């Protein structure tokens, strides 16, 4: 149960940070809400999970790179069999 709360807190933290900066868009929030810490995604994965077109998701992901989403190498896209950029949620360190 603690893990579920952690995941929600991470997504909420990302949401509030973007909102505070005045940069949150509904589609960015859709993407952040489907991401889980430590899980590797492709742009196509995130588009599918968030219910967005791949091109739309890619644009929103690019806007969040190095702020809330980071690249972490490559991953094989099972649909196209091409090697694509791998993406992860940036986890914020919380001081005790």
C-alpha positions in Angstrom: 0.0 0.0 0.0 2.9 2.4 0.7 4.2 1.9 -2.8 0.8 2.9 -4.3 0.9 6.1 -2.3 4.5 6.7 -3.3 3.5 6.4 -7.0 0.6 8.8 -6.6 2.8 11.2 -4.7 5.4 11.2 -7.5 2.8 11.9 -10.2 1.2 14.6 -8.0 4.5 16.2 -7.3 5.2 16.4 -11.0 1.8 17.8 -11.6 2.1 20.5 -8.9 5.6 21.5 -10.1 4.4 21.9 -13.7 1.2 23.7 -12.5 3.3 26.1 -10.3 5.5 26.9 -13.3 2.3 27.6 -15.3 3.2 25.0 -17.9 0.9 22.1 -17.1 -1.2 20.9 -20.0 -3.9 18.3 -19.7 -2.1 16.0 -22.1 1.1 16.3 -20.1 -0.8 15.3 -17.0 -2.3 12.3 -18.8 1.2 11.1 -19.6 2.6 11.7 -16.1 -0.3 9.9 -14.6 0.4 6.6 -16.4 4.1 6.6 -15.6 5.5 4.7 -12.7 8.9 5.2 -11.0 11.6 2.8 -12.2 9.6 1.6 -15.3 11.1 2.1 -18.8 8.7 3.3 -21.6 8.8 4.2 -25.3 7.0 7.2 -26.6 4.5 4.7 -28.3 4.0 3.0 -24.9 3.2 6.3 -23.2 0.9 7.4 -26.1 -1.1 4.1 -25.9 -1.3 4.1 -22.1 -2.4 7.8 -22.0 -4.9 7.4 -24.9 -3.1 9.8 -27.2 -1.7 9.7 -30.7 2.0 9.0 -30.8 2.8 12.3 -32.4 0.8 14.2 -29.8 2.4 12.3 -26.9 5.9 12.8 -28.4 5.5 16.6 -28.5 4.3 16.6 -24.8 7.1 14.2 -23.8 9.7 16.4 -25.5 8.4 19.4 -23.6 8.9 17.5 -20.3 12.4 16.0 -21.1 15.0 16.6 -18.4 12.3 18.2 -16.1 10.0 15.3 -15.3 11.0 12.6 -17.9 14.5 11.5 -18.7 16.0 9.4 -21.4 17.7 6.2 -20.2 19.2 4.5 -23.2 17.3 2.6 -25.9 14.6 -0.1 -26.1 13.3 -2.3 -28.9 9.8 -1.2 -30.0 7.9 -4.5 -30.3 5.5 -3.0 -33.0 8.1 -1.7 -35.4 11.1 -3.8 -34.2 13.2 -0.6 -34.3 15.5 0.6 -31.5 14.0 3.7 -30.0 14.8 6.0 -27.1 13.9 4.6 -23.6 12.2 7.0 -21.2 11.7 7.1 -17.4 10.0 9.3 -14.9 12.5 11.5 -13.0 12.2 10.6 -9.3 12.6 13.5 -7.0 14.6 12.9 -3.9 12.8 13.8 -0.7 14.9 14.8 2.3 13.8 13.3 5.6 
